[in-house]
């Protein structure tokens, strides 16, 4: 079993990431993007790519560092602490993991461009209110030597700014994953107003033409490629949520130290100390689950589902607790837009739904443990 501790290189990576993000992407950066009507900062993503973050799961022969899922989770956690808005998860984690399952020149070229920051991907997966890939109804009809894709995808994170889309479609014998340009004829993207100020879109495919080269992996066998990508995404998203919880907790503790009632800091009140201590304990247990998921994906990916779902379920619960406690312990100011806690609450709410909510992952854990 992998040791549930951060190795020296990961600690150094976390420190370097924190040093960069504190200056380049504090919470004020997200607020500025929102106020300007923007969801993405291309210059920030370019800097992150230049530091090697976009290639963290890209093989070395394609220009990446191939550091692994555990280090990717380290970066995501640091991003979560200051609510960094970037295509890291959709592109550097999910798309890179999917494409590296395919050993061909086209996939390697795409991986190289992901590592350099030239390509942004989005995963067009969800069609209903809940995460359920197996229920995909978007149709890929066989037409001669190619396909015709027709249907809609909702909640496509980074779908508005993406250069390419990974589209899950239903074919005659199962599910097939397609890699198509986002500007291909017949693709229509409608921006969705996300409460966390991030990019997302509804993607409508109206008889979009695709050929065999657009297929990722094999026809009717999408999950062989997509399952590792989804689990990598779920584990790294859980790490980001842990960062969200940590950021919210840090804000709360600072407020408890500064705010005074009856002439003393409210942090001296035993009831609030108990609540803060409980939240700290929850974040530590969740951190262990996330570290284990990253290690499992790197060392035994075929048997990582339980660890990944446990991490996502715990991270969802912990992030929700952290932002609720943060708002309540800040009192009235916690509900105002002038204070940053609301940004943490909104991000926690969106990430709770993405790639499977608490109920989905709790059911996975129960099933895999024989309940």
N, C-alpha and C positions, 0 to 999 in steps of 0.2 A: 504494500500500500504506500502511496506517495505521502511524504511528510507534509502535514498541513501547516507549513510555515513558509514565509517568503524567503527565497534564497537571496544572497547578497546582490546579485545582478538585478533582481526585481525591486529591491529596496532602492538601489541607485536609480533605476528607471522611474520609480514613483517620485523620488526627490527631484529628478531632472524635469519631469513632467509638471510637477507642482510649481517649480520655479518659473517655468515658461508660462504656464496658464495663469498664474497670479498676475503677471504683467500683461499678457496678450489677450486673455479672455476671462476677466472677472465677471461676476453677475451683471455688473454695469454694462458690459459689452452686449449681453443678450437684451437688456433693457433698451439699449441704443438701437439695436437692430429692429426690435419691435416697434419702437416709436417712429422709426424711419420707414416702417412698412416692409421691412426685409426679413427674411428667414435664414439667410446664409451669407457668410463672409468668405468669398473666394480667396482673398489674400491670406486669411487665417488658415484655410485648408491647405494652401500652397506651402505655408511655413511648416505645417504639420507633416506634409508629405516630404518636404526637404529634410526633416529630422528622422525620416524613416518610418513614421507611424502608419502611413498608408500601406506600407509593404510588410507589416509585422507578421502577416500570415501568408505572404507570397514567397514561393520557393526562391532560393538564392540564384538559381540559373535564370530566373525571370526578373531579376533585379531587386528582389525583396530581401528581408533579413531572416524570415522564417523562424521567428523567435518562439512562436507557439501561442496557444490559447490562454495560458496562465498570464504571460506578460501582456497580452491584449486586454485581459481583464484588469490588470494593473492600470493601464492607460485609461480605460473606460471609467474606472472608479475615480481617478483624479479629475476627469472631465465632468463627472457627475457632481463633484463638490462645488463647482462654479457654474454648472448648467451650460456647458459648452455646446453650442449648436454647430454640428458638422455632420458630414455623411460618413463618418468613421464606421459606424455599425453596419449600415446598409451596403457600403462599398468594400471597406478594408476587411470586414469580418464575414458577412453573409455571402456577398458575391465572390470574394476571393476564395472562400472555402468551397463554394460550389464549383467554381471553374477549375480549381486545382484537382478535382476528382477526375477531370478529363485530360488525358495526355494527348493533346493535338496542338498544332501550330497556332490555330486561331485562339484557343484558350490561353496559350502561353503569351501571345501578343497582348491579349486583353489584361492578363495578370501584370505584365510589364507596365502597361499604361496605368493600371490601378496604383502600382507601387510609386510611379512618378507623379501621381496626382492628376494625370491627364484625363482619366475617365471616372465618371461618377455613375454608379449603378443604383437602381431601386428594385425591390422585390415586389412584384405585382401578384399578390397571393390571396388576400381576404376578399370575399364576395358578400358576406353577411356581417352581422354584428359581432360575431365571435370567431376566434381562430379555429379553423377546421379545414386543413388542406385537403383531406380526403373527400370533402363534400364539394370540390371544385366542379362548377358547371360551365365555365367558359369553354366554348367548343373549338377544337382544332379539327376541322373537317378535311379529310384527305382529298386533294384535288390534283390528279395526275401525279407528278413527282414531288409535289409540294403540299402545303396546307393552307387553309383559310381560317383565321382566328376571329371569332365573334363572341362578344360578351363584355362584361364590366368587372372591374376590380375596384374595391373601395379601400380607403385607409392605406394608400401606397406611400409609405414614408419616403421622403426625398423624391417623390415621383414628379414633382414640378420642375426640379432642377437637374434631374438625371439625364445623362447622355444616352444610356441604354437601360433596358428593362429586362429583368428575368421574369417571364410570364409562365405561370403554371396553367396548363390547359388539359381538357379532357379529350382523349383520343379514343379510337375504337376499342383498344385493348387495355386501357388504363389511363394513367396520367403522364404527360410529357412536359418537360421544361424547355422553354424557348428563350433565346437571347436575341433581342431585336433592338434596333435603334429606336430611341424614343420619338424621333421625328419621322418614322416611316409612314407612308401614306395609309390613312385609315385610323391612325392612333390619335385620339383626342384626350387631352389632359385638362381636367377642371380642378383648379385649386380648391382645397378644403380649408376652412378657417379653424385652425387647431388652437386649443386653449393654451398650449404650452409655447406658442409662437414659433413652431417648427414647420418645416415644409412637408406637405402631404398633398396628395391629389387623388381624385377619382379618375381612373383610366378606362376609357371606352375604346374597344377595338371593333371597328366596323369592317368586317371582311378583310382583315389585314393579311397580306400574303407573306408566307414564310416558306423556306425550303429546308432541305436536309441539313445544310450547314448551320442553320439557326438552332437546331436541336442541341441541347446540352446533355451529353450522355447518350442514352438510347431511347428510342420511341417506346412509349408505354411503360417506362421504367424511371420516372422522374425522381422517386423517393430515394433511389440509390445515390443520387447526386444531392438531392435537396435535404435529406435527413441530417447528414453531417453539418450542412450549412445552417439549418435551423437550430440545431443544438448548440453550435458555436455562437450563433446570434443570441440565443436565450441565455447562455452562460455569461456572455459579455454584457448583455443588457442587465442581467441581475447585478453585475459588478457596478454598472453605472448607477443603478437604483441604490446600491449600498453607498455610493458617493453622494447621491441626493440626500439620503438619510443622514450621512455624516455632516454634510453642509448645513442641513436644517438644524441638526443637533448643536453644531458649533455656534450658530446664530443664537439659539435658545440659551445656551450656557452663558454666552457673553451678556445677554439681556438680563439673565438672573443675577449676574454679578453687578450690573450697573443700575438697574431699576430699584428704587427705594420706596418702601412704605413704612410708616411709623418710625422713620428715621434710620432704618436698617435695610440692607440689600435683601430683596425678596428671595435670593438664593440661600439665605439662612433659614428660611421656613422649612421645617422638616417635611411637610407634605410635598412641597415642590422638589426637595432633594430626593425623596423616594421615587417620584415619577421620573426624574432625570436619571437616577441610578438604574431603574428598570429599563429605560430606553437604551442606555449604554450597554447593558447586558445583552439586550436583543441585537444590537448592532454587532457585537463581538461574535455571538453565535452565528449570525448570518454571514459574517466575514469568513468564518471557518468553512461554512457550506460552499461559499463561492470559490474559495481557494481549492477545495476538494474537487469541485466541478471542473475547474481549469486543468488541474493535474490529471484528472480522469480522461478528459478529452485528449490530452497530449500523450498519455501512456496507454490507454485502453479505450479508444474511441468507440469501438463496437458495443461496449457495455457501459456507456456513460449516461444513458437516458435517465436513470434514477437520480444520479447525482445532479444532473442539470435541472431536472424538474424540481427537485428539493431546493436547489439554490434559487430558482425563479420564484417559487412559492414563498419561501422565507423572505426574499428581498422585497416582494410585493407587500407582504404583511408589515415588514419593518419600516419600509419607506412611508407607508400609509400612517403607521403609528407616529413616526418622527414628525411628519408635517402636521398632523392633527395636534399633537402635544405642543409643537412649536407655536401654532396659531393660538391655542388656548392659553399657554403660559405667557404669551405676549399681550394677551387681553385684546382691547379694541384695536391697537395698532397693527396686530397680526392680520386683520381683515382689510387693511388699506393697501392700495396699489403703490403707495409711496415706499412701502417696506418690502424687502425682498422675499419674505417668507411665502408670499402668494405665488411667486414664480416656482418655488420648490414644490408647493402643493399641486400646482397645475402639471408640472413635469411628472410627479409621482403618479398622478391620476392617468396620464396618457400611457406611461410605460407599464402600468399595471395591466392594461388591455393588450398591448402589442406582444405578438408572438405567444399568446396564451395567457389568460388571466389566472388568478389564484385557484379558482375552481378547476380549471383544466389541468393545471400542474399537480394540484392536490390529488385529483383522480388518477393521474399517471403514477404518482408515488404509491397510492393505495393499491393500484392494480399490480405494480411491479413487486410490491411486498406481499402479495397474495391475499389481500383483503377483498 
